[in-house]
Amino acid sequence: MTKEELETTAFLARIAIGEDEKDKYLKDLNQMMSYIEVLQEPDVSSLKPTTHVTKLRNVWRDDIVKPSPKETVESLLNAAPDKEGNFYKIKKVIEAQ
């Protein structure tokens, strides 16, 4: 990266860089760019794209709807501050237009 590229980048990013800081930033940025060049060296064209490093995967189970025991429903509803039928009754929080 050149000094002009650094100044342009700083201008576009709206970052104020003093003259005394430019040399330090140039050195740091060029060092970072050399790390990126190392990553571009290996030929990976024959490799398949992956989403994970390992071959682990999630195992999903089917959702099966099961009715709750009547005692459980009643105890939960009885713990509510207010109820209407088999539902909790709460204050309206969203106004519809």
N, C-alpha and C positions, 0 to 999 in steps of 0.2 A: 504494500500500500504506500502510495506516495503522500507527500505533505498536502498536495492539492486535493487528493481523494479524501483524506482525513478532514480537511476543512469543509469540503462539500457535504460529506456525511454528517458532520457536526451541525452544519447549517440546516440540512434537511430534517435532522432529529431535534432541532431547536435546542442544542446543547452549546453552552458558551465554554470554549476552551481557551485558556490563556496561552500566550506564546511560550511560556516556560513549561507548560504541560504537554505541548504537542510532541516533543521528542520522546517523552516517556510513553505517551499513548501510541505513537508510531511503533516503538519497540515492542510494546505489549501486543498490539494488534497483529503485527507481522509474525510474532511468535505463535499466536493463536492460529493464524493462517497456515503456518508450517505444520501444525498438528492436523489440520484438515487435509492437507496434501498427503500426509501419511495414510489417512483413511481412504484416499482415492487410489492408492497403489494396487491393492489386491484386485485380481480379476474375479468378479462375482457374477459374470454374465451367465454362467451355467447353473447357478443356484436358483432354487425356487423361492419365491417370496414367502415369508413366514409372518405370523402374527404373534407367536410366542417363542421363547427360547427353548422350552421343553415341550414334550408331546402330551403334557397333562391337559385334560379337558374337563369341563363341568359335566356332571351327571345330573340331569334333571329328572324329577319324578313327576308323574301325572298328578294334576290337582284333582282330587276327588272330593266332591261336596258331601259332607256327612251332617245329618241333623245333630244339633247339640241336645244333650239331655235337658228336659224341662226344668229340673232343679237348678242347673247351671244358668239357664236363661233368666229364671226368676231371681236368683241371687244377684246376678249382674244388674238387672233392671232395678231391683230394690236398693242397690247401692248408689243409683243415679240420683242427683238432686231433683230432677223432674223427668217425668216420662209420659208418653201418650201411646197407649196400646203396647206393642212390643218394641217401641222405639224410644231412644233418648230424646228429650225435648230440650233444645238449646235456643239461646237468643239468636236472632237473625244477624248475620255478620256481613252479608253482601246485599246491597240494594240492586234490584233488577230494574232496568229501564224499559 
